[in-house]
Amino acid sequence: MRNEQEIKQVIIVRIDIDMGKGKLAAQVAHASLMSYFNAERKDSSVTKKWLEHGEKKIVLKVENEEALKRLNEAFKYKDVPCALVTDAGLTELPPGTVTALGIGPWMNNEIDPITSKLKLL
């Protein structure tokens, strides 16, 4: 696959909230699955290629809820499948805490322009 046709999934996590490692892992997993199902509904041929080519995932970080919500809106505007994770509040976080954003799996060339300045978690 040429680079512009490569497919990946990006998970973006807030770093301004205190989450244990297990909680963080669970939020990343929620974002991955929720976003995957949205991408599958939009275009199953994309998710099929992603599954066949190693399920590339990248986990990035943002400083706060506002940044995460802005990214969510940007991807919705570009019609890229995504999913914003809101915690149920059963363990460490208050109910309704926005924790992560899953994007794709989708084409790199539609994800990278929006995420290229974010740092790895």
Secondary structure by P-SEA (a helix, b strand, c coil): cccccccbbbbbbbccccccaaaaaaaaaaaaaaaaaaaaaacaaaaaaaaaccbbbbbbbbccaaaaaaaaaaaaaaccbbbbbbbcccccccccccccccccccccccccccccccccc
